[in-house]
Amino acid sequence: MIISGSRKAPSGGHIVLIALFALVAGLSGLMTVPPLDRDESRFVQATTQMIETGDYVRIRFQDEERNKKPVGIYWLQAGSVLTFADVEDRPLWAYRLPSLLGAMLASIFTYIAGCALFGRRPGLAAGLLLAAAPVVMGEASIAKTDAVLLACVCGMQAALAWMLTSEMGKAQYRIALGFWAAMGAGILIKGPIAPAVALFTLAGIAIFQLERKDWWAFIRHLKPVSGVLLLLAMIAPWAIAIGIATEGRFFAEAVGIDMLSKVSEPQESHAAPAGAHFLLFWGMFWPAALFILAAGRHAGERWKEGPFFFCFAWLVPMWLLFEISQTKLPHYPMVLYPALALICGQLIATVPEVKYRGLRAAGAVIYAIIGLGSVAAILILANHFSTAGLTIWHYLGAALICVVCLGASVLAIIKRSGPALAAAIAASALFAWGTFEGVLPTLDRLAMTPALAKMLDAHEAHPLKDNTGPIALVGYSEPSAVFTLGTQTKLLRPKEGALWLTTAPNRAIVVEERDELAFLSSFPEGRMPVRIASIEGFNYSKNRNIRLTLFRLSAP
């Protein structure tokens, strides 16, 4: 064997427990949170167009090619919508189901990797910690790539952990194929991230083996010939088809613009200095903050042991790459969090409570500060962007989360790591449900697109519900509006909007306040449009208040 791991067979009961917890945690917001994330709206609209056109090769947002991410997530979302809902209803929850399943599988695969490296109890703690990470719960409830990518990476690394802890001569063909299949799925979801994680981990394992004459022999464990053939079978058909369909533009733009340019220069105003991911980690993986100081010290002391070296090989090189990249988003290092969960799980389950008392206490204080601060921030958000303001239920929910959070800190300080873990993941799940179900759906000043849809429906101008033909938008080009109002929605300039409104009877148009003057000045005297209704709110992507007004040439 390459790594001397525990190799304990996973427990069915543990898997069910992790799956149920991840399901309950990830369900928060699945049904109720409006499409606030712009990327989510782009993904679901591109999936919608695949279903509408029957073209499952090209990825488009209206008439523009979306040559950024591979096709995998769109296929999963399309399959979910076609199975469980009607695309004409724009069922956002159905588009989000693959992300929820991804978060569940990621937590289970982390547990399975833990069984190979450290044993069942450390694996169980790691799986529950990952499922309770706020960033994982958040990604589980929005229709993007990242939760599914996390599942692919965790599945790949779990297979690798089991292969490296097995006897060299023992047949591991099915596990090896699982490794390559997970990598292939990861490539179809988000391109090079999964192979990069595998490459850095394998490079670390090679360094770990350098003292052996046959240090390279572990490569045979991977069944590389069969694996590469499987990768080609999974990826080549679509890669060839999209290359032909876009005349090579997909690969030029996906690699040259979407991937490499993010490393060299900030994209879409998402710049941050090196170290930003380290600072964000404490909130993104809040429950782990309770244990990570002591766990990091313990793992650092034992870094030469195979299971810990595996975790560091998974974690360190990719983390440094994310830190030096010019474009940073909080979820980027999420594929590395399982490695941190594993070393935390090992500490919780096996290390005597009397060790690292100072670091455990410091972690408890940091954890409590983050928890209390996050609750306060959510209350401020609700008070500022909800017209209803704060209610008694907001305060009661906040009090409950704070009590459980402080309880976790106290339990950690008095050397009760197991109960502290239970309290920490409970606090995280309560925070997710309170945020996604109790706060975000009430932020009506931020939910401009749902308010726009309601206004149009109230005045019989909703393209999908009232069968009135496409609507035009001037000054409001949010992707969520295209998804909600239909693929044929027109995004126009003021003069174009005026011309569009006058060329056919019974048309309606929505104009943002800043463009009203230019829009109205484009009409001749005697043919001015009529104001039908208006809504006001806050466009967070542009960081300003907006007012949208519905116009017709004549009142209905």
KOLTIFI-428364 format. One record per residue (C-alpha): chain; x, y, z. Coordinates in pm, 1 decimal. Layout:
N
A,X,Y,Z
...
//
This chain:
556
A,0.0,0.0,0.0
A,107.5,359.3,-60.7
A,-70.9,511.2,239.8
A,-124.9,329.8,567.2
A,-487.3,423.7,625.4
A,-762.2,281.9,844.6
A,-966.1,130.3,558.3
A,-1283.4,81.6,760.9
A,-1587.5,-22.2,558.0
A,-1843.2,261.2,543.2
A,-2150.7,215.8,760.1
A,-2489.9,226.9,591.3
A,-2634.0,398.5,896.6
A,-2369.6,670.8,880.9
A,-2438.0,726.5,511.2
A,-2811.1,761.3,575.3
A,-2747.2,1003.6,862.1
A,-2517.8,1223.1,651.2
A,-2754.7,1214.0,354.1
A,-3054.8,1312.6,566.4
A,-2868.8,1596.8,735.3
A,-2735.3,1726.6,402.6
A,-3085.9,1702.2,256.6
A,-3244.8,1895.3,543.2
A,-2968.6,2156.9,540.5
A,-2969.5,2195.4,162.5
A,-3348.0,2218.3,132.4
A,-3334.4,2559.4,298.7
A,-3413.0,2806.2,23.9
A,-3463.1,2552.5,-254.4
A,-3829.6,2638.4,-302.2
A,-3860.1,2995.4,-180.0
A,-3548.6,3201.3,-252.8
A,-3599.9,3410.2,-569.8
A,-3331.7,3419.4,-842.9
A,-3106.7,3675.3,-672.9
A,-2779.6,3533.9,-809.3
A,-2711.2,3660.1,-1163.6
A,-2506.2,3354.1,-1259.2
A,-2786.9,3123.2,-1150.0
A,-3026.9,3305.7,-1380.8
A,-2785.4,3269.8,-1671.7
A,-2749.9,2897.0,-1609.6
A,-3122.8,2828.8,-1583.8
A,-3202.9,3043.0,-1887.1
A,-2946.9,2856.9,-2098.5
A,-3095.8,2527.6,-1978.6
A,-3444.4,2654.5,-2063.3
A,-3334.7,2734.5,-2417.4
A,-3190.4,2385.2,-2455.0
A,-3529.5,2240.4,-2364.0
A,-3719.0,2484.6,-2585.0
A,-3502.0,2428.8,-2891.2
A,-3404.1,2065.0,-2843.4
A,-3039.7,2163.0,-2902.0
A,-2842.0,1997.3,-2622.4
A,-2500.2,2074.7,-2769.1
A,-2478.9,2453.4,-2788.8
A,-2512.9,2673.4,-2479.1
A,-2686.1,3005.6,-2542.1
A,-2832.7,3299.0,-2351.7
A,-3093.6,3438.4,-2587.9
A,-2905.3,3495.4,-2915.6
A,-2557.7,3498.8,-2762.0
A,-2328.8,3199.0,-2724.9
A,-2244.2,3123.8,-2361.8
A,-1899.8,2974.1,-2411.2
A,-1789.9,2955.1,-2049.3
A,-1862.6,2624.3,-1874.3
A,-1906.4,2277.1,-2028.0
A,-2245.1,2122.4,-2083.7
A,-2275.6,1887.8,-1785.2
A,-2475.3,2108.3,-1548.6
A,-2716.9,2207.6,-1825.1
A,-2790.1,1843.6,-1902.8
A,-2853.1,1768.0,-1535.0
A,-3083.2,2066.6,-1494.5
A,-3270.0,1985.4,-1814.4
A,-3318.8,1626.0,-1702.1
A,-3452.5,1743.2,-1367.6
A,-3697.3,1991.5,-1523.0
A,-3820.8,1742.6,-1783.6
A,-3870.8,1479.0,-1513.1
A,-4033.5,1680.2,-1237.4
A,-4189.1,1995.3,-1385.0
A,-4300.9,2194.6,-1688.3
A,-4046.9,2436.0,-1833.7
A,-4322.2,2689.1,-1915.7
A,-4383.6,2731.0,-1542.7
A,-4017.4,2830.5,-1485.3
A,-3989.9,2598.8,-1179.5
A,-3667.7,2726.0,-1026.2
A,-3668.4,2449.9,-763.9
A,-3643.2,2183.8,-1036.6
A,-3332.2,2349.6,-1181.9
A,-3182.1,2349.5,-831.7
A,-3231.5,1979.9,-756.4
A,-2897.0,1868.9,-911.1
A,-2717.3,2111.0,-678.6
A,-2894.9,1966.5,-375.5
A,-2803.4,1613.9,-485.6
A,-2444.6,1729.7,-542.0
A,-2414.2,1860.1,-186.0
A,-2553.2,1534.4,-48.0
A,-2314.7,1320.1,-254.4
A,-2017.7,1541.0,-165.3
A,-2083.1,1490.1,205.4
A,-2121.6,1113.7,160.3
A,-1804.1,1084.6,-48.3
A,-1613.7,1285.4,213.9
A,-1727.1,1030.9,471.5
A,-1615.9,743.8,245.8
A,-1274.3,906.9,199.1
A,-1252.0,947.7,575.5
A,-1325.4,577.5,624.8
A,-1025.1,492.3,406.8
A,-788.1,743.0,564.9
A,-885.9,780.2,931.2
A,-1180.7,553.7,1013.7
A,-1559.2,571.5,1039.2
A,-1598.8,819.0,1324.3
A,-1357.3,1077.0,1177.5
A,-1525.0,1029.1,841.1
A,-1869.7,1079.6,993.2
A,-1761.1,1401.6,1162.2
A,-1603.7,1522.4,836.1
A,-1913.5,1444.8,629.4
A,-2142.2,1627.3,871.2
A,-1906.0,1925.1,892.6
A,-1897.5,1961.3,514.4
A,-2276.2,1936.9,485.1
A,-2308.3,2211.3,748.6
A,-2068.8,2455.5,579.7
A,-2266.9,2770.9,490.8
A,-2110.6,2786.0,146.4
A,-2212.6,2425.8,75.3
A,-2568.4,2481.7,196.8
A,-2585.8,2798.7,-10.2
A,-2460.5,2631.1,-326.8
A,-2700.0,2340.4,-266.9
A,-2994.4,2575.8,-302.7
A,-2896.3,2757.1,-623.8
A,-2876.4,2621.8,-976.4
A,-2505.9,2651.9,-1059.8
A,-2210.8,2420.5,-1113.4
A,-2031.1,2433.1,-781.7
A,-2221.5,2186.0,-562.2
A,-2215.2,1925.2,-840.0
A,-1845.1,1990.7,-901.4
A,-1785.3,1938.3,-529.4
A,-1954.7,1598.3,-552.4
A,-1734.8,1502.5,-848.1
A,-1414.7,1607.3,-670.1
A,-1512.3,1430.9,-346.5
A,-1603.5,1114.2,-535.8
A,-1274.9,1124.1,-725.0
A,-1069.7,1180.5,-409.8
A,-1259.1,912.4,-216.6
A,-1176.9,660.2,-489.6
A,-814.6,773.4,-487.3
A,-794.6,739.3,-108.5
A,-924.1,382.9,-122.9
A,-684.5,290.4,-402.8
A,-381.3,433.7,-224.6
A,-461.6,256.7,101.2
A,-504.1,-83.3,-66.7
A,-244.3,-353.8,-123.8
A,-50.0,-298.6,-444.4
A,-135.5,-637.2,-588.9
A,-501.1,-628.9,-498.5
A,-750.9,-575.0,-781.1
A,-904.6,-227.4,-760.2
A,-1032.7,-198.8,-1114.9
A,-1383.6,-79.4,-1031.4
A,-1257.1,181.6,-785.7
A,-1007.6,305.2,-1044.8
A,-1283.2,339.9,-1301.7
A,-1484.8,529.2,-1041.0
A,-1192.6,769.5,-1002.6
A,-1179.6,837.6,-1376.3
A,-1558.3,854.9,-1409.9
A,-1577.5,1116.5,-1133.9
A,-1299.8,1312.9,-1302.6
A,-1480.6,1292.9,-1636.8
A,-1801.5,1414.5,-1477.6
A,-1608.5,1700.1,-1314.9
A,-1462.9,1801.6,-1651.9
A,-1811.8,1807.8,-1804.6
A,-1930.0,2022.7,-1514.2
A,-1649.3,2278.9,-1479.7
A,-1356.6,2193.9,-1701.0
A,-1007.7,2165.5,-1549.7
A,-1079.1,2203.3,-1176.3
A,-1128.7,1832.2,-1099.8
A,-822.3,1718.6,-1301.1
A,-615.2,1991.3,-1133.4
A,-711.8,1866.5,-786.9
A,-622.5,1510.1,-889.7
A,-294.2,1616.8,-1050.2
A,-175.0,1812.2,-747.3
A,-276.7,1531.3,-512.0
A,-96.2,1270.4,-721.8
A,210.7,1494.0,-746.3
A,211.8,1516.4,-367.6
A,182.2,1141.1,-334.3
A,473.8,1100.2,-577.6
A,685.4,1327.5,-355.7
A,572.7,1125.4,-55.6
A,707.8,813.4,-230.0
A,1040.1,953.0,-353.6
A,1244.0,752.0,-103.8
A,1119.1,430.5,-264.3
A,1291.1,294.7,-574.9
A,953.9,220.6,-732.0
A,797.1,552.3,-627.8
A,612.5,572.9,-958.3
A,455.5,226.6,-926.6
A,139.7,358.0,-761.1
A,35.2,493.8,-1100.6
A,-52.1,135.6,-1193.9
A,-321.8,150.8,-927.0
A,-501.8,411.5,-1135.4
A,-539.4,190.4,-1444.9
A,-440.5,488.0,-1663.4
A,-503.2,327.0,-2003.0
A,-858.1,223.5,-1917.0
A,-910.8,554.3,-1739.3
A,-806.2,768.8,-2033.5
A,-1026.7,565.1,-2265.5
A,-1319.4,619.0,-2027.8
A,-1248.1,993.4,-2017.0
A,-1244.7,1008.6,-2395.6
A,-1571.4,816.2,-2416.0
A,-1734.0,1057.7,-2171.2
A,-1600.3,1386.6,-2303.0
A,-1505.8,1350.6,-2670.0
A,-1857.6,1323.3,-2824.3
A,-1976.8,1654.8,-2685.4
A,-1634.4,1820.9,-2720.9
A,-1628.1,1736.4,-3091.7
A,-1989.9,1841.0,-3139.9
A,-1947.7,2179.1,-2965.6
A,-1622.3,2243.2,-3149.3
A,-1797.6,2191.9,-3482.1
A,-2111.7,2382.4,-3381.5
A,-1918.7,2691.4,-3266.8
A,-1628.4,2658.9,-3512.2
A,-1389.1,2634.2,-3218.6
A,-1514.8,2945.8,-3043.0
A,-1624.1,2754.0,-2733.8
A,-1271.9,2637.2,-2649.3
A,-1109.5,2970.6,-2738.5
A,-1348.9,3161.6,-2512.7
A,-1385.6,2906.0,-2232.2
A,-1011.2,2857.1,-2193.2
A,-872.5,3190.8,-2305.0
A,-1134.0,3422.3,-2152.0
A,-1327.5,3241.9,-1880.6
A,-1039.2,3045.4,-1728.6
A,-693.0,3190.2,-1799.0
A,-795.7,3554.7,-1782.7
A,-935.8,3501.9,-1431.5
A,-587.2,3407.5,-1315.9
A,-409.7,3705.0,-1473.1
A,-667.1,3981.8,-1418.5
A,-986.1,4032.2,-1216.2
A,-1311.4,3956.0,-1396.0
A,-1653.1,4115.5,-1334.7
A,-1518.5,4331.9,-1046.9
A,-1432.3,4023.4,-841.1
A,-1082.1,4132.2,-745.5
A,-928.7,4067.4,-405.2
A,-573.2,4046.5,-268.7
A,-392.4,3725.8,-182.1
A,-516.9,3595.8,150.8
A,-880.1,3681.7,82.2
A,-983.8,3316.1,64.4
A,-819.7,3253.8,402.2
A,-1021.9,3535.3,556.9
A,-1343.9,3422.1,389.8
A,-1290.9,3062.5,501.8
A,-1392.4,3140.7,860.0
A,-1740.5,3239.6,752.9
A,-1778.7,3008.0,452.9
A,-1690.4,2702.8,666.3
A,-1820.3,2840.9,994.6
A,-1862.0,2511.4,1193.7
A,-1502.6,2413.0,1114.7
A,-1378.3,2734.3,1278.0
A,-1451.1,2567.3,1610.0
A,-1189.2,2297.8,1547.9
A,-954.1,2409.7,1272.1
A,-683.6,2571.8,1488.3
A,-627.6,2258.6,1695.1
A,-680.9,2031.2,1394.0
A,-429.0,2226.0,1187.1
A,-170.4,2204.5,1464.0
A,-230.7,1831.5,1505.9
A,-215.7,1762.5,1131.9
A,98.4,1974.3,1100.6
A,270.7,1766.3,1366.4
A,183.6,1446.0,1176.8
A,215.8,1570.3,818.8
A,458.8,1293.6,722.8
A,194.5,1027.6,790.5
A,17.0,915.1,474.4
A,-345.1,1015.1,551.8
A,-244.6,1364.8,662.1
A,-7.5,1404.1,366.6
A,-295.7,1309.8,136.2
A,-509.4,1587.1,285.3
A,-230.5,1844.1,252.9
A,-161.8,1739.1,-108.0
A,-531.7,1790.2,-179.2
A,-543.2,2124.4,1.9
A,-224.2,2328.6,-18.7
A,-126.4,2356.6,-389.5
A,-477.6,2440.9,-512.4
A,-533.0,2684.1,-224.6
A,-216.9,2873.7,-320.7
A,-335.5,2879.2,-682.0
A,-670.3,3024.3,-579.4
A,-498.0,3286.3,-363.7
A,-266.4,3413.0,-639.6
A,-549.1,3420.1,-894.2
A,-665.1,3775.7,-957.5
A,-1035.0,3683.7,-972.5
A,-1178.6,3562.4,-642.6
A,-1522.8,3445.6,-541.6
A,-1602.2,3298.1,-198.3
A,-1698.6,2954.5,-334.0
A,-1382.3,2891.8,-537.9
A,-1190.1,2695.2,-265.2
A,-1500.2,2492.3,-171.8
A,-1353.0,2187.5,-350.2
A,-1071.9,2194.4,-91.0
A,-1293.4,2214.1,216.7
A,-1337.4,1834.3,239.3
A,-964.7,1801.8,314.0
A,-1005.8,2046.7,601.7
A,-1317.8,1861.8,716.2
A,-1120.9,1536.7,727.0
A,-844.0,1669.9,950.2
A,-1107.9,1830.8,1174.0
A,-1296.2,1501.1,1188.8
A,-979.0,1318.0,1286.3
A,-921.1,1561.6,1572.0
A,-1280.9,1539.1,1697.0
A,-1297.5,1160.9,1691.4
A,-952.8,1047.6,1801.8
A,-740.9,1317.0,1969.7
A,-764.2,1342.9,2352.7
A,-955.6,1649.1,2468.6
A,-670.1,1762.8,2692.2
A,-445.7,1830.9,2391.6
A,-436.7,2179.5,2236.3
A,-657.3,2331.0,2505.6
A,-548.8,2684.3,2421.4
A,-614.5,2641.1,2050.4
A,-950.1,2477.4,2118.7
A,-1052.1,2771.9,2338.0
A,-934.2,3021.6,2076.1
A,-1133.2,2837.9,1811.2
A,-1441.1,2847.5,2030.9
A,-1409.7,3224.5,2072.1
A,-1356.9,3280.6,1698.0
A,-1651.7,3054.8,1618.7
A,-1880.1,3244.1,1858.5
A,-1774.5,3584.5,1723.4
A,-1842.2,3475.8,1365.0
A,-2179.1,3328.2,1458.8
A,-2303.5,3627.9,1654.0
A,-2174.0,3867.3,1389.9
A,-2344.2,3673.4,1109.6
A,-2677.3,3676.2,1292.6
A,-2648.6,4050.3,1345.4
A,-2564.5,4103.0,976.8
A,-2870.3,3906.4,863.9
A,-3096.8,4109.9,1094.9
A,-2953.3,4432.7,952.6
A,-3010.1,4301.4,599.5
A,-3372.8,4215.6,678.2
A,-3435.4,4552.5,840.3
A,-3288.4,4744.8,547.4
A,-3427.2,4559.2,245.0
A,-3763.4,4428.5,368.7
A,-4057.0,4668.4,363.4
A,-4213.3,4469.1,648.4
A,-3902.0,4520.3,863.2
A,-3812.2,4297.6,1155.6
A,-4075.2,4093.1,1335.9
A,-4082.2,3900.6,1662.2
A,-4005.8,3584.7,1463.3
A,-3679.5,3733.4,1339.4
A,-3570.2,3805.9,1695.1
A,-3678.4,3464.8,1826.4
A,-3495.6,3285.4,1544.6
A,-3184.4,3494.7,1601.1
A,-3195.6,3422.1,1974.1
A,-3223.8,3047.3,1913.6
A,-2925.7,3045.3,1675.8
A,-2717.3,3249.9,1919.1
A,-2797.9,3017.0,2210.2
A,-2701.2,2705.9,2012.0
A,-2388.2,2879.1,1880.2
A,-2274.7,2980.6,2228.7
A,-2357.5,2631.0,2352.0
A,-2123.3,2483.8,2090.8
A,-1846.0,2717.6,2203.6
A,-1893.1,2631.0,2570.0
A,-1898.0,2257.5,2494.4
A,-1571.4,2289.6,2303.2
A,-1409.6,2479.7,2589.4
A,-1514.6,2221.3,2850.8
A,-1367.4,1943.7,2634.4
A,-1683.4,1792.5,2486.0
A,-1592.4,1785.1,2117.2
A,-1863.3,1542.5,2007.2
A,-2154.6,1741.0,2152.4
A,-1983.2,2060.6,2035.4
A,-1984.4,1925.6,1679.7
A,-2353.9,1839.2,1707.7
A,-2437.1,2187.5,1835.4
A,-2221.2,2355.7,1570.5
A,-2382.2,2179.0,1275.3
A,-2726.7,2236.9,1429.4
A,-2652.4,2609.2,1460.1
A,-2535.6,2618.0,1099.0
A,-2849.0,2442.9,973.8
A,-3069.6,2674.9,1179.7
A,-2882.5,2973.5,1039.0
A,-2936.3,2845.9,683.1
A,-3308.4,2791.9,735.9
A,-3345.1,3126.2,909.0
A,-3160.0,3304.5,628.9
A,-3298.7,3126.0,324.0
A,-3654.5,3072.4,447.3
A,-3706.7,3347.6,703.0
A,-3510.8,3641.5,561.2
A,-3420.5,3623.8,190.8
A,-3778.6,3565.0,65.7
A,-3889.1,3876.5,258.2
A,-3629.1,4106.7,100.0
A,-3881.1,4245.5,-144.8
A,-3671.2,4554.1,-219.6
A,-3402.5,4325.5,-363.5
A,-3639.9,4091.0,-547.7
A,-3706.8,4322.0,-840.0
A,-3769.9,4054.2,-1100.1
A,-4044.0,3873.1,-900.6
A,-4204.0,4212.3,-832.6
A,-4181.8,4295.6,-1202.7
A,-4349.6,3966.4,-1292.1
A,-4632.6,4036.3,-1046.3
A,-4684.5,4384.4,-1186.5
A,-4703.2,4254.5,-1542.8
A,-4941.1,3975.0,-1446.5
A,-5167.0,4219.8,-1262.4
A,-5198.0,4426.9,-1581.0
A,-5228.9,4129.3,-1818.7
A,-4888.5,4188.9,-1972.7
A,-4696.0,3880.5,-1853.9
A,-4567.2,3705.9,-2168.7
A,-4587.9,3350.7,-2031.1
A,-4898.8,3376.4,-1812.9
A,-5113.2,3612.3,-2020.9
A,-5002.5,3500.9,-2370.3
A,-4943.7,3861.0,-2476.0
A,-4626.6,3812.9,-2677.1
A,-4279.1,3919.4,-2568.3
A,-4218.6,4211.7,-2336.5
A,-3942.0,4469.3,-2386.0
A,-3716.3,4603.3,-2111.0
A,-3520.9,4929.6,-2127.3
A,-3250.1,4988.9,-1866.4
A,-3320.7,4666.5,-1676.9
A,-3126.6,4377.0,-1828.4
A,-3103.6,4134.5,-1537.4
A,-3071.5,3769.0,-1652.4
A,-3343.3,3675.0,-1403.1
A,-3590.0,3888.3,-1600.1
A,-3519.1,3696.2,-1920.8
A,-3567.6,3364.7,-1741.6
A,-3887.8,3475.7,-1566.7
A,-4048.7,3654.5,-1861.3
A,-3939.1,3427.5,-2145.1
A,-3656.4,3377.2,-2392.5
A,-3806.1,3625.8,-2640.3
A,-3780.3,3914.9,-2391.2
A,-3631.5,4219.4,-2564.8
A,-3345.5,4409.1,-2397.2
A,-3341.6,4744.0,-2574.0
A,-3199.5,5096.1,-2565.6
A,-3444.6,5385.8,-2516.6
A,-3484.2,5473.8,-2887.0
A,-3508.3,5106.9,-2983.1
A,-3774.4,5059.3,-2716.7
A,-3981.8,5348.7,-2849.3
A,-3965.0,5210.8,-3202.8
A,-4051.3,4860.2,-3082.6
A,-4356.5,4985.2,-2890.2
A,-4498.6,5172.3,-3189.7
A,-4459.7,4899.9,-3452.2
A,-4735.4,4668.3,-3327.3
A,-5059.6,4713.0,-3131.4
A,-5106.8,4598.0,-2771.5
A,-4735.8,4587.1,-2694.7
A,-4601.9,4671.4,-2348.3
A,-4261.1,4790.0,-2235.9
A,-4089.1,4839.4,-1900.4
A,-3849.0,5132.3,-1864.5
A,-3603.8,5205.1,-1583.7
A,-3629.5,5555.5,-1441.3
A,-3286.9,5671.3,-1562.1
A,-3384.7,5595.0,-1922.6
A,-3734.6,5741.8,-1911.7
A,-3641.9,6085.2,-2047.1
A,-3454.1,5943.1,-2346.7
A,-3734.9,5692.9,-2403.8
A,-4016.7,5948.8,-2393.1
A,-3827.6,6201.8,-2604.1
A,-3817.7,5944.5,-2886.0
A,-4194.8,5969.8,-2940.9
A,-4360.1,6229.8,-3165.6
A,-4609.1,6471.4,-3012.9
A,-4954.6,6326.7,-2981.8
A,-4837.1,5970.6,-2956.9
A,-4688.9,5954.7,-2609.3
A,-4711.1,5623.5,-2421.0
A,-4927.9,5582.2,-2112.1
A,-4785.8,5499.4,-1769.3
A,-4967.2,5191.9,-1641.6
A,-4786.1,5102.7,-1315.4
A,-4449.9,5130.0,-1138.6
A,-4242.7,4940.3,-883.5
A,-3940.9,5049.7,-680.5
A,-3653.9,4859.6,-524.6
A,-3278.0,4815.6,-502.4
A,-3060.9,4662.7,-775.1
A,-2779.0,4505.9,-573.1
A,-2572.6,4421.3,-882.4
A,-2556.2,4793.9,-968.1
A,-2571.7,4911.5,-606.1
A,-2847.6,5166.3,-657.6
A,-3217.9,5224.4,-614.0
A,-3427.7,5174.1,-926.0
A,-3781.9,5239.6,-1041.6
A,-3940.8,5036.6,-1321.2
A,-4246.7,5167.1,-1504.8
A,-4481.3,4977.4,-1736.0
A,-4584.9,5170.1,-2049.3
A,-4835.1,5107.9,-2326.2
A,-4933.4,5325.6,-2619.8
A,-5284.4,5333.5,-2477.9
A,-5444.5,5213.0,-2156.9
A,-5604.1,4866.2,-2191.0
//
